[in-house]
Amino acid sequence: MKIRGYGQYCPVAKTAAVVSGRWTLLILRDFVLRGTRRYNELKRGNPLIPPSVLAQRLKSLEYAKIIARERSAHGNTWEYHLTEAGEELRPLIEAAGHWGQRWLGSTLTRNDVTPSVLMWDIKRKLRCNELPPDRTVICVEFTDLKRMRFWWLVVEEGNADICMENPGHDVDITIYADLLSLTQVFLGSMSISRALSEGKVRTSGRRELTKSISRWFGVSMFADDNPLNRTG
C-alpha cells in the first residue's frame, strides 16, 4: 500500500501525508485518548464515517506502522494497538484538542452533536468513585429527541455500563436536558450547577445524587480550555 504524499522531503509534509486525511485524526483520537481497540468501537465513536473509508484509514495507519492489528485474547476478533510511533503522536493529538477547544470551542452548533458520541464520552468520564458503592442507575433523557431519547448508565463496583434499552433496575437519578445543553456542560461551556440554576438541565431522584452531581458528572479533558464563561 502506498501513501500519497506532497512531493516534499520536509518532515511536516511527511507527517501530514499520514495523519491529515479526512477522519484520520479522529481515528487517532479514539486510539490515543479513548483507548479504543476494536473496529466497532471506532464506528461507534464516529458514526458518520463510511465503513469503506474507516477500513482504508486503518490500513493506511497500519502500513505507516502507527497501529498494529492483533488477535484478541479470546482469538475471535481483531484488535488494534498503538505502536511506539503511534504513542508518540499523543502530544500532537492532545495539542489539537486543546487548541480546538481554546479557539473554536465557541462555534459549537446543534449539527456538531450526536447523542451516541456524547453518551459514550459521558460514560468514559463518569467519576464512579464519587458514586455510592452499591449499584447506581442514571437515566439521561434528551428532551428534544424522539430517537435515542433515553439512555441508562449502570454503575457497579466502580465500572459503568451504558444501555439504550431499560436495564430493568430502579432508576436512582434522571437527568433531563436537550442535547446541545448537555454537550455544552460536558465541554465546559457552562458548569453543571449553572445549567441547573438556569433550567437547561434538570434532575430528579435520590437527593444525595442530585446534590452531588457536580462531583460525579465528569467533563471533557479539554473543558478547562473552553473560552466561554463557566462560572456559576
C-alpha positions as CSV (number, residue, x, y, z in Angstrom):
1,M,0.0,0.0,0.0
2,K,1.3,3.5,-0.9
3,I,0.5,6.7,1.0
4,R,0.1,9.7,-1.3
5,G,2.5,12.4,-0.2
6,Y,3.1,16.0,-1.1
7,G,6.4,15.6,-3.1
8,Q,8.3,17.3,-0.3
9,Y,11.1,15.9,2.0
10,C,10.0,18.2,4.9
11,P,9.1,16.0,8.0
12,V,6.0,18.1,8.4
13,A,4.9,17.2,4.9
14,K,5.7,13.5,5.6
15,T,3.6,13.6,8.8
16,A,0.7,15.4,7.1
17,A,0.6,12.7,4.4
18,V,-0.1,10.1,7.1
19,V,-2.4,12.0,9.6
20,S,-4.2,14.7,7.6
21,G,-6.7,12.6,5.6
22,R,-10.4,13.1,6.4
23,W,-11.3,11.1,9.6
24,T,-7.7,10.1,10.2
25,L,-7.2,12.5,13.1
26,L,-10.4,11.4,14.7
27,I,-9.5,7.7,14.5
28,L,-6.1,8.5,16.1
29,R,-8.0,10.5,18.8
30,D,-10.0,7.4,19.6
31,F,-6.9,5.2,19.8
32,V,-4.9,7.8,21.8
33,L,-7.4,9.5,24.1
34,R,-10.2,7.0,24.4
35,G,-8.3,3.7,24.5
36,T,-10.3,2.3,21.6
37,R,-9.2,-1.1,20.3
38,R,-11.9,-2.5,18.0
39,Y,-13.5,-1.7,14.7
40,N,-17.0,-1.5,16.2
41,E,-15.8,0.9,18.9
42,L,-14.3,3.2,16.2
43,K,-17.5,3.1,14.3
44,R,-19.5,3.9,17.4
45,G,-17.2,6.9,18.1
46,N,-17.5,8.1,14.6
47,P,-21.0,7.1,13.4
48,L,-20.9,9.1,10.2
49,I,-17.7,7.6,8.8
50,P,-18.4,5.2,5.8
51,P,-17.2,1.7,6.6
52,S,-15.1,1.6,3.4
53,V,-13.3,4.8,4.5
54,L,-12.7,3.5,8.0
55,A,-11.2,0.3,6.6
56,Q,-9.0,2.2,4.3
57,R,-7.8,4.6,7.0
58,L,-7.0,1.7,9.3
59,K,-4.9,0.0,6.5
60,S,-3.0,3.3,6.0
61,L,-2.2,3.7,9.7
62,E,-1.1,0.0,9.8
63,Y,1.0,0.5,6.7
64,A,2.6,3.5,8.4
65,K,3.3,1.4,11.5
66,I,1.3,3.7,13.7
67,I,-1.0,0.9,14.7
68,A,-0.7,-2.9,14.7
69,R,-3.6,-5.4,14.3
70,E,-3.6,-8.4,16.6
71,R,-5.9,-11.2,17.6
72,S,-7.8,-10.5,20.8
73,A,-7.1,-12.6,23.9
74,H,-10.0,-14.9,23.0
75,G,-8.8,-15.2,19.4
76,N,-12.3,-14.5,17.9
77,T,-11.9,-10.8,17.0
78,W,-9.2,-8.4,15.8
79,E,-7.9,-5.6,18.0
80,Y,-5.7,-2.6,17.1
81,H,-2.9,-1.4,19.3
82,L,-0.8,1.8,19.1
83,T,2.8,1.1,18.2
84,E,5.7,3.2,19.7
85,A,5.3,5.5,16.7
86,G,1.6,5.8,17.5
87,E,2.2,6.6,21.2
88,E,4.5,9.4,20.2
89,L,1.6,11.1,18.5
90,R,-0.2,11.6,21.9
91,P,1.2,15.2,22.4
92,L,0.0,16.1,18.9
93,I,-3.5,14.8,19.4
94,E,-3.8,16.4,22.8
95,A,-2.5,19.7,21.5
96,A,-5.0,19.6,18.7
97,G,-7.8,19.1,21.2
98,H,-6.6,22.0,23.5
99,W,-6.2,24.3,20.5
100,G,-9.6,23.4,19.1
101,Q,-11.3,24.0,22.4
102,R,-9.5,27.3,23.1
103,W,-10.0,28.8,19.7
104,L,-13.0,27.0,18.1
105,G,-15.0,26.0,21.2
106,S,-17.5,28.8,21.0
107,T,-18.6,27.7,17.5
108,L,-20.5,24.6,18.7
109,T,-23.9,24.1,17.0
110,R,-26.6,21.5,17.2
111,N,-25.2,20.0,13.9
112,D,-22.0,19.2,15.7
113,V,-23.5,16.9,18.4
114,T,-24.7,13.3,18.3
115,P,-26.3,11.6,21.3
116,S,-24.4,8.3,20.9
117,V,-21.0,10.0,20.8
118,L,-21.9,12.3,23.8
119,M,-23.2,9.5,25.9
120,W,-20.1,7.3,25.4
121,D,-17.9,10.2,26.3
122,I,-20.0,10.9,29.4
123,K,-19.7,7.2,30.4
124,R,-15.9,7.3,30.0
125,K,-15.6,10.4,32.2
126,L,-18.1,9.4,34.8
127,R,-16.4,9.7,38.3
128,C,-17.6,6.3,39.6
129,N,-15.6,6.7,42.8
130,E,-17.9,9.6,43.7
131,L,-21.0,7.4,43.5
132,P,-22.4,5.1,46.2
133,P,-20.7,1.7,46.4
134,D,-24.0,-0.1,45.7
135,R,-25.4,-0.2,42.2
136,T,-26.4,3.2,40.8
137,V,-28.6,3.7,37.8
138,I,-28.5,7.0,36.0
139,C,-31.1,7.7,33.3
140,V,-30.5,10.5,30.8
141,E,-33.5,11.9,28.8
142,F,-32.8,14.1,25.9
143,T,-35.9,16.3,25.9
144,D,-35.5,17.4,22.3
145,L,-35.1,14.0,20.7
146,K,-37.6,11.3,19.5
147,R,-35.0,8.7,18.6
148,M,-32.2,7.9,21.0
149,R,-34.1,9.9,23.6
150,F,-33.4,7.6,26.7
151,W,-30.0,6.3,27.9
152,W,-29.1,4.4,31.0
153,L,-25.8,4.3,32.8
154,V,-25.5,1.4,35.3
155,V,-22.6,1.8,37.7
156,E,-21.5,-1.3,39.8
157,E,-18.2,-2.0,41.5
158,G,-16.6,1.2,40.1
159,N,-17.4,0.4,36.5
160,A,-20.1,1.9,34.2
161,D,-22.1,0.2,31.5
162,I,-24.3,2.0,29.0
163,C,-27.7,0.9,27.8
164,M,-30.1,2.1,25.1
165,E,-32.8,-0.1,26.5
166,N,-34.2,0.0,30.0
167,P,-32.0,-2.4,32.0
168,G,-34.9,-3.2,34.4
169,H,-33.4,-1.7,37.5
170,D,-34.8,1.1,39.6
171,V,-33.5,4.5,38.4
172,D,-31.7,6.4,41.1
173,I,-31.4,9.7,39.3
174,T,-32.7,11.1,36.0
175,I,-31.1,13.9,34.1
176,Y,-33.3,15.9,31.7
177,A,-31.6,18.1,29.1
178,D,-31.7,19.0,25.4
179,L,-28.7,17.5,23.5
180,L,-26.9,20.8,22.9
181,S,-27.1,21.9,26.5
182,L,-25.7,18.7,27.9
183,T,-22.9,18.8,25.3
184,Q,-22.1,22.3,26.4
185,V,-21.9,21.1,30.0
186,F,-19.6,18.3,29.0
187,L,-17.3,20.6,27.0
188,G,-17.1,23.2,29.8
189,S,-19.1,26.0,28.2
190,M,-21.0,26.1,31.4
191,S,-20.8,24.3,34.7
192,I,-23.4,21.7,35.7
193,S,-24.5,23.9,38.6
194,R,-25.1,26.9,36.3
195,A,-27.0,24.7,33.8
196,L,-29.2,23.5,36.7
197,S,-29.8,27.0,38.0
198,E,-30.8,28.3,34.5
199,G,-33.1,25.3,33.9
200,K,-31.1,24.0,31.0
201,V,-30.6,20.8,32.9
202,R,-33.0,19.3,35.4
203,T,-32.7,16.3,37.7
204,S,-35.0,14.1,39.8
205,G,-34.2,11.2,42.1
206,R,-32.2,10.4,45.2
207,R,-31.3,13.6,47.0
208,E,-27.7,12.7,47.7
209,L,-27.2,12.1,44.0
210,T,-28.9,15.3,42.8
211,K,-26.9,17.3,45.3
212,S,-23.5,15.7,44.4
213,I,-23.9,15.7,40.6
214,S,-21.1,18.3,40.1
215,R,-18.7,15.8,41.8
216,W,-19.6,12.7,39.8
217,F,-20.6,14.1,36.4
218,G,-17.3,14.2,34.6
219,V,-16.4,16.6,31.8
220,S,-14.1,16.6,28.8
221,M,-10.3,16.7,29.4
222,F,-10.4,19.9,27.3
223,A,-13.1,21.6,29.3
224,D,-10.7,23.9,31.1
225,D,-9.7,25.4,27.8
226,N,-13.2,26.4,26.9
227,P,-13.3,30.2,26.1
228,L,-16.9,30.7,27.3
229,N,-17.9,31.7,30.7
230,R,-18.1,28.7,33.0
231,T,-18.8,30.4,36.3
232,G,-21.8,29.6,38.5
